[in-house]
Amino acid sequence: MEQVAIISTRVIILALFIVLGFIVIKTKYVKKDAVPFVANIISRIMFPMWLAAKLLSPDITIDVLISELPLYIGGISMTLILLGFGFLLAKFLKLPDARKTVFYIAFATANAIFLALPIIEDLYGTPGAIKGTIVSLGADTINWTLGITLLGISGNNVSGQDTKSHMHISPATVTFIACVIFKLTTLSFPKLILDPMEKLGSALPYMGMIFLGMTLSNIKFKEVFTEKLTYIFLPLKIIVIPLVLNIVLKLTGILSDDNINILTIIYSTSPMVSMTPFYAEYGLDSKFGSSVTCACIMFNIVTMPLIFWISTFIKF
């Protein structure tokens, strides 16, 4: 029960930052014009800094990556499987172009950085945080290459632009590739630069939640919860997926219990918050993407501890 309480406390704290972002816009303490600026700060400065700090950390060595290769592959595999399933589901539901890519990207991504990793660190300490980071790196290998490209192509289709031979690369993609190449050289990154990058990155979960609250200031939640799609997306994303994942992994027996718990926590979270600025940037249905992301986080206050508690009884 102590672990359940830890999860609940962490989710509630992060949810309060969403409320803060909502309030500062609604009260006009911060002008609405600031929202795109905050989005750019997060997606183009803070997130690449966080990613670089994690990848270049002395804790993430080539030996560690090799020893935890199943977790890295797990992050890649899970993201690809969910992308495929989400794509088929969007096709089946006949979603409009501006929404379908947002739907399956949100379906496939996990809020590992902003929500899962702080919880994993609370539960399993630094070793657990490293394992969670490796899973998220596997997922980000797909998210910041294939995922961001799919969003860009979809945005061009919606706007009527030519998408042939147009590859969309985000700052996070460039950072990821550059850091992996640097890491393969086995050189050490200067601590003088790495430390401030880490400190800036440590504020990312809270800034991400504030941004999400700011974007929700113009969204009418009554409209969100009158949509049938919301009632399909939410239970699949934050209840069905993590429970099925937990059962499948325990049946296969390829991972330890702690590693299974780490994957379950990651994939019981909301969609990836750091992807939400790109929905608007590419002219897609950012209202749907932001609203279901926020709704998932709010429900995570109950569902994440519940999923973790239920998983303790799943044994084979």
C-alpha positions as CSV (number, residue, x, y, z in Angstrom):
1,M,0.0,0.0,0.0
2,E,3.0,2.3,0.6
3,Q,3.9,2.1,-3.1
4,V,0.3,2.9,-4.1
5,A,0.4,6.0,-1.9
6,I,3.7,7.1,-3.5
7,I,2.1,6.9,-7.0
8,S,-1.0,8.7,-5.9
9,T,0.9,11.6,-4.3
10,R,3.2,12.1,-7.3
11,V,0.3,12.2,-9.8
12,I,-1.6,14.6,-7.6
13,I,1.4,17.0,-7.3
14,L,1.8,17.0,-11.1
15,A,-1.9,17.5,-11.6
16,L,-1.8,20.6,-9.4
17,F,0.7,22.2,-11.8
18,I,-1.9,21.7,-14.6
19,V,-4.4,23.6,-12.5
20,L,-1.8,26.3,-12.0
21,G,-1.3,26.7,-15.7
22,F,-5.0,26.8,-16.2
23,I,-5.5,29.5,-13.5
24,V,-2.7,31.8,-14.7
25,I,-4.3,32.1,-18.1
26,K,-7.9,32.2,-16.9
27,T,-7.1,35.0,-14.5
28,K,-5.0,36.8,-17.1
29,Y,-2.1,36.8,-14.8
30,V,-0.2,35.5,-17.9
31,K,-1.4,36.5,-21.3
32,K,-2.6,33.9,-23.8
33,D,0.0,35.2,-26.2
34,A,2.6,33.6,-24.0
35,V,1.4,30.0,-24.6
36,P,3.2,29.5,-28.0
37,F,6.3,31.0,-26.4
38,V,6.1,28.5,-23.5
39,A,5.6,25.7,-26.0
40,N,8.7,26.6,-27.9
41,I,10.8,26.9,-24.7
42,I,9.7,23.4,-23.7
43,S,9.9,21.6,-27.1
44,R,13.0,23.4,-28.5
45,I,15.1,24.1,-25.4
46,M,14.1,22.3,-22.2
47,F,13.2,18.9,-23.7
48,P,16.3,18.7,-25.8
49,M,18.4,19.7,-22.8
50,W,16.7,17.1,-20.6
51,L,17.2,14.4,-23.3
52,A,20.9,15.4,-23.7
53,A,21.5,15.4,-20.0
54,K,20.0,11.9,-19.6
55,L,21.8,10.4,-22.6
56,L,25.2,12.0,-21.8
57,S,25.0,11.1,-18.1
58,P,27.9,9.0,-16.8
59,D,25.2,6.6,-15.4
60,I,24.1,5.7,-19.0
61,T,27.1,3.9,-20.3
62,I,27.3,1.7,-23.4
63,D,27.7,-1.3,-21.0
64,V,24.5,-0.3,-19.1
65,L,22.6,0.1,-22.4
66,I,23.8,-3.4,-23.5
67,S,22.9,-5.0,-20.2
68,E,19.5,-3.4,-20.3
69,L,19.0,-4.0,-24.0
70,P,15.7,-5.9,-23.4
71,L,14.2,-2.8,-21.8
72,Y,15.4,-0.6,-24.7
73,I,13.9,-3.1,-27.2
74,G,10.8,-3.2,-25.1
75,G,10.3,0.6,-25.5
76,I,10.8,0.3,-29.2
77,S,8.5,-2.7,-29.6
78,M,5.7,-1.4,-27.5
79,T,5.7,2.0,-29.3
80,L,5.5,0.3,-32.7
81,I,2.8,-2.1,-31.6
82,L,0.7,0.7,-30.2
83,L,1.3,2.9,-33.3
84,G,0.0,0.0,-35.5
85,F,-3.0,-0.7,-33.4
86,G,-3.8,3.0,-33.0
87,F,-3.5,3.5,-36.8
88,L,-5.9,0.6,-37.5
89,L,-8.4,1.8,-34.8
90,A,-8.3,5.4,-36.3
91,K,-9.0,3.9,-39.7
92,F,-11.9,1.8,-38.4
93,L,-13.4,4.8,-36.6
94,K,-13.0,6.9,-39.9
95,L,-11.4,9.8,-38.1
96,P,-10.8,13.1,-40.1
97,D,-7.3,13.8,-41.3
98,A,-6.6,16.5,-38.7
99,R,-7.4,14.1,-35.9
100,K,-6.4,10.6,-36.9
101,T,-2.6,11.1,-36.6
102,V,-3.0,12.9,-33.3
103,F,-5.2,9.9,-32.2
104,Y,-2.7,7.2,-32.9
105,I,0.4,9.2,-31.8
106,A,-1.3,10.0,-28.5
107,F,-2.3,6.3,-28.3
108,A,1.2,5.1,-28.8
109,T,3.2,7.5,-26.7
110,A,3.6,7.4,-22.9
111,N,4.1,10.2,-20.4
112,A,7.4,8.6,-19.3
113,I,9.4,11.7,-18.7
114,F,6.9,14.0,-17.0
115,L,5.0,11.4,-14.9
116,A,6.4,7.8,-15.0
117,L,10.1,8.5,-14.3
118,P,9.5,10.6,-11.1
119,I,7.2,7.8,-9.8
120,I,9.7,5.1,-10.7
121,E,12.5,7.0,-9.0
122,D,10.4,7.3,-5.9
123,L,9.7,3.6,-5.9
124,Y,13.0,2.1,-7.1
125,G,15.6,4.8,-6.6
126,T,18.3,5.8,-9.1
127,P,18.7,2.2,-10.5
128,G,15.0,2.2,-11.3
129,A,15.2,5.6,-12.8
130,I,18.0,4.5,-15.1
131,K,15.9,1.5,-16.2
132,G,12.9,3.7,-16.8
133,T,15.1,6.1,-18.8
134,I,16.3,3.3,-21.0
135,V,12.7,2.2,-21.8
136,S,11.8,5.8,-22.6
137,L,14.9,6.1,-24.9
138,G,13.7,3.1,-26.8
139,A,10.2,4.7,-27.2
140,D,11.8,8.0,-28.1
141,T,13.8,6.3,-30.9
142,I,10.5,5.8,-32.6
143,N,8.7,8.9,-31.3
144,W,11.2,11.5,-32.4
145,T,11.9,9.9,-35.8
146,L,8.9,8.0,-37.2
147,G,6.3,9.7,-34.9
148,I,7.3,13.3,-35.5
149,T,7.6,12.6,-39.2
150,L,4.1,11.1,-39.3
151,L,2.7,14.3,-37.6
152,G,4.5,16.5,-40.1
153,I,3.3,14.6,-43.1
154,S,-0.2,14.6,-41.8
155,G,0.0,18.3,-41.2
156,N,1.1,18.9,-44.8
157,N,-1.7,16.7,-46.0
158,V,-4.2,18.8,-44.0
159,S,-2.8,22.1,-45.3
160,G,-2.5,20.7,-48.9
161,Q,1.3,21.0,-49.1
162,D,3.5,18.5,-51.0
163,T,4.8,15.8,-48.7
164,K,7.0,13.9,-51.1
165,S,10.6,13.5,-49.8
166,H,9.8,15.8,-46.9
167,M,11.3,14.5,-43.7
168,H,10.3,16.2,-40.5
169,I,13.1,16.5,-37.9
170,S,12.5,18.0,-34.5
171,P,15.1,19.5,-32.1
172,A,14.6,16.4,-30.0
173,T,15.4,14.1,-32.9
174,V,18.6,16.0,-33.7
175,T,19.6,15.9,-30.0
176,F,18.8,12.2,-29.7
177,I,20.9,11.2,-32.8
178,A,23.8,13.5,-31.9
179,C,24.0,12.2,-28.3
180,V,23.9,8.6,-29.3
181,I,26.7,9.2,-31.8
182,F,28.7,11.0,-29.1
183,K,28.0,8.2,-26.6
184,L,29.4,5.7,-29.0
185,T,32.7,7.5,-29.1
186,T,33.0,6.7,-25.3
187,L,34.1,10.3,-24.7
188,S,32.9,12.0,-21.5
189,F,30.9,15.2,-21.7
190,P,32.1,18.2,-19.7
191,K,30.5,18.2,-16.2
192,L,30.6,22.0,-16.2
193,I,28.0,22.0,-19.0
194,L,26.2,18.8,-18.1
195,D,25.2,20.0,-14.6
196,P,23.2,23.1,-15.6
197,M,21.6,21.0,-18.4
198,E,20.5,18.5,-15.8
199,K,19.1,21.2,-13.5
200,L,17.2,22.9,-16.3
201,G,15.8,19.5,-17.3
202,S,14.7,18.7,-13.8
203,A,12.1,21.4,-14.1
204,L,10.7,19.9,-17.3
205,P,7.9,17.8,-15.8
206,Y,6.5,20.8,-13.9
207,M,6.8,23.2,-16.9
208,G,5.2,20.6,-19.1
209,M,2.2,20.3,-16.8
210,I,1.9,24.1,-16.6
211,F,1.9,24.3,-20.4
212,L,-0.8,21.7,-20.6
213,G,-2.9,23.6,-18.2
214,M,-2.4,26.8,-20.2
215,T,-3.5,25.1,-23.4
216,L,-6.6,23.8,-21.7
217,S,-7.8,27.3,-20.9
218,N,-9.8,27.6,-24.2
219,I,-11.1,24.0,-24.1
220,K,-14.6,23.2,-22.9
221,F,-14.4,19.9,-21.1
222,K,-18.1,19.4,-21.6
223,E,-17.4,19.1,-25.3
224,V,-14.6,16.7,-24.7
225,F,-16.7,14.3,-22.6
226,T,-19.7,14.4,-24.9
227,E,-17.5,12.9,-27.6
228,K,-17.8,9.1,-28.0
229,L,-14.1,8.9,-29.0
230,T,-13.1,10.0,-25.5
231,Y,-14.8,7.0,-24.0
232,I,-13.0,4.7,-26.4
233,F,-9.5,6.3,-26.0
234,L,-9.3,6.8,-22.2
235,P,-10.1,3.2,-21.0
236,L,-7.9,1.6,-23.7
237,K,-5.0,4.0,-23.0
238,I,-4.8,4.0,-19.2
239,I,-6.4,0.7,-18.2
240,V,-6.5,-1.9,-20.9
241,I,-3.0,-1.4,-22.3
242,P,-1.0,-1.5,-19.0
243,L,-2.9,-4.5,-17.7
244,V,-2.5,-6.5,-21.0
245,L,1.2,-5.6,-21.1
246,N,1.6,-6.7,-17.5
247,I,-0.1,-10.1,-18.2
248,V,1.8,-10.7,-21.4
249,L,5.2,-9.9,-19.9
250,K,4.5,-12.2,-16.9
251,L,3.4,-15.0,-19.2
252,T,6.6,-14.8,-21.2
253,G,8.8,-14.5,-18.2
254,I,11.5,-12.7,-20.1
255,L,11.8,-9.8,-17.6
256,S,12.2,-9.6,-13.8
257,D,9.2,-8.4,-11.7
258,D,10.8,-5.0,-11.1
259,N,11.3,-4.5,-14.8
260,I,7.8,-5.5,-15.6
261,N,6.5,-3.1,-13.0
262,I,8.6,-0.3,-14.5
263,L,7.1,-1.0,-18.0
264,T,3.6,-1.2,-16.5
265,I,4.0,2.2,-14.8
266,I,5.3,3.8,-18.0
267,Y,2.5,2.5,-20.1
268,S,-0.3,3.3,-17.6
269,T,0.4,7.0,-18.0
270,S,-1.2,9.6,-20.2
271,P,0.0,10.3,-23.7
272,M,3.3,12.1,-24.1
273,V,3.0,15.7,-22.9
274,S,6.1,16.9,-24.8
275,M,4.4,15.9,-28.1
276,T,1.4,18.3,-27.6
277,P,3.1,21.5,-28.8
278,F,3.7,19.8,-32.2
279,Y,0.0,19.0,-32.7
280,A,-0.7,22.8,-33.0
281,E,2.6,23.5,-34.8
282,Y,1.6,21.1,-37.6
283,G,-1.9,22.4,-37.8
284,L,-3.6,19.3,-36.5
285,D,-6.4,18.8,-33.9
286,S,-4.4,20.1,-30.9
287,K,-7.7,20.6,-29.0
288,F,-8.3,16.9,-29.0
289,G,-4.7,15.9,-28.3
290,S,-4.3,18.3,-25.4
291,S,-7.7,17.5,-23.8
292,V,-7.4,13.7,-23.8
293,T,-3.8,14.1,-22.5
294,C,-5.1,16.2,-19.6
295,A,-8.1,13.9,-19.0
296,C,-5.8,10.9,-18.8
297,I,-3.6,12.6,-16.3
298,M,-6.5,13.5,-14.1
299,F,-7.8,9.9,-14.2
300,N,-4.2,8.7,-13.6
301,I,-4.6,9.9,-10.0
302,V,-6.9,6.9,-9.6
303,T,-6.0,4.5,-12.4
304,M,-2.2,4.4,-11.9
305,P,-2.2,3.3,-8.2
306,L,-5.2,1.0,-9.1
307,I,-3.3,-0.7,-12.0
308,F,-0.2,-1.1,-9.9
309,W,-2.3,-2.6,-7.0
310,I,-4.1,-5.0,-9.4
311,S,-0.8,-6.1,-11.0
312,T,0.5,-7.3,-7.7
313,F,-2.2,-10.0,-7.8
314,I,-1.4,-11.1,-11.4
315,K,0.9,-14.1,-11.0
316,F,1.6,-17.1,-13.2
